[in-house]
Amino acid sequence: MKEVVCVVCPMGCRLQVDEDNDYAVTGNSCPRGATYGKAEVTNPTRVLTSTVRVRGGLYPRLPVKTRSEVPKAKLMEVMSIINEVEVAAPVKMGEVVVSDVCGTGVDIVATRDM
């Protein structure tokens, strides 16, 4: 049995996920908590936010994020790619900085104009 705090809504329910019983979830106040608890134990994912270097911009770094969630196990690999990226201004918010990062099918996008 694993305990997980649900972050889907502000309630912060303490979920118990029974790995021996087909990942049955208890302690949730809503159905979204059950979905989150099972996913968090079987395949945890995260949206990653960071910055990349930018040439010719107002600031030396451009804020970026993954367009959607990536597997938690790949976060360090994704960060190693992000750390190597340098873009040239101008860049528009939502513009793809890295496509299909680490074969996840997820793009890294700019989160502001520069």
C-alpha positions in Angstrom: 0.0 0.0 0.0 1.4 3.4 -1.0 0.2 6.8 0.3 0.0 9.7 -2.2 -1.2 13.2 -1.7 -3.5 14.2 -4.5 -2.7 17.5 -6.2 -5.6 17.6 -8.8 -7.6 20.0 -6.7 -7.0 22.1 -3.5 -8.5 19.5 -1.2 -5.1 17.6 -1.0 -6.7 14.2 -0.2 -4.4 11.5 1.3 -4.9 8.6 -1.1 -4.0 5.0 -0.3 -3.2 3.0 -3.4 -3.3 -0.8 -3.0 -0.8 -2.3 -5.4 -1.9 -5.8 -4.6 -5.6 -5.1 -5.4 -5.3 -3.8 -9.0 -4.3 -0.4 -7.8 -7.5 0.3 -5.9 -7.6 3.8 -4.5 -9.2 4.9 -1.3 -9.3 8.3 0.5 -10.3 10.3 -2.5 -13.1 12.9 -2.4 -13.7 12.8 -6.1 -13.2 10.5 -9.1 -10.3 12.5 -10.4 -8.4 11.5 -7.2 -8.7 7.8 -8.0 -7.3 8.4 -11.6 -4.5 10.5 -10.2 -3.5 8.0 -7.5 -3.4 5.1 -9.9 -1.3 7.1 -12.4 1.0 8.4 -9.8 1.9 4.9 -8.7 2.0 3.2 -12.1 3.5 5.9 -14.3 4.2 9.2 -12.6 4.4 12.2 -15.0 5.3 15.9 -14.6 5.2 19.1 -16.5 8.8 20.5 -16.5 9.6 24.2 -16.4 13.0 25.6 -16.9 15.0 28.2 -18.9 17.2 28.1 -22.0 20.0 30.5 -23.2 18.9 33.2 -25.6 21.1 35.3 -27.9 20.0 38.9 -28.7 17.1 39.0 -26.2 16.2 41.4 -23.5 17.3 38.9 -20.9 20.0 36.1 -21.1 17.5 33.3 -20.4 14.1 32.4 -21.9 11.5 30.6 -19.8 10.3 27.3 -21.3 8.1 24.3 -20.3 7.0 21.0 -21.7 3.7 21.3 -23.6 2.3 18.4 -21.6 3.5 15.9 -19.0 6.6 13.7 -19.5 7.4 10.6 -17.6 9.1 11.4 -14.2 11.9 8.9 -15.0 12.9 11.0 -18.0 13.1 14.4 -16.3 16.9 14.3 -15.9 17.3 13.3 -19.5 15.0 16.1 -20.7 17.0 18.6 -18.5 20.3 17.6 -20.1 18.8 18.4 -23.5 17.4 21.8 -22.2 20.8 22.7 -20.7 22.3 22.4 -24.2 19.8 24.6 -26.0 20.4 28.1 -27.1 17.9 30.1 -29.2 18.1 33.4 -31.1 15.7 36.2 -30.5 13.0 37.0 -31.5 11.0 34.1 -30.0 7.2 34.1 -29.6 5.4 32.6 -26.6 4.3 29.1 -27.5 7.0 28.7 -30.2 8.5 25.2 -30.2 12.1 25.3 -28.9 12.7 21.5 -28.9 10.3 19.1 -30.6 9.7 15.6 -29.4 12.2 15.9 -26.6 13.9 12.5 -25.8 11.4 10.7 -27.9 8.5 11.4 -25.6 6.3 13.1 -28.2 6.3 16.2 -26.1 7.6 19.6 -27.3 9.5 22.2 -25.2 7.8 25.6 -25.8 8.7 29.2 -24.9 6.5 30.7 -22.2 7.0 34.3 -23.0 7.9 36.6 -26.0 11.6 37.6 -26.2 
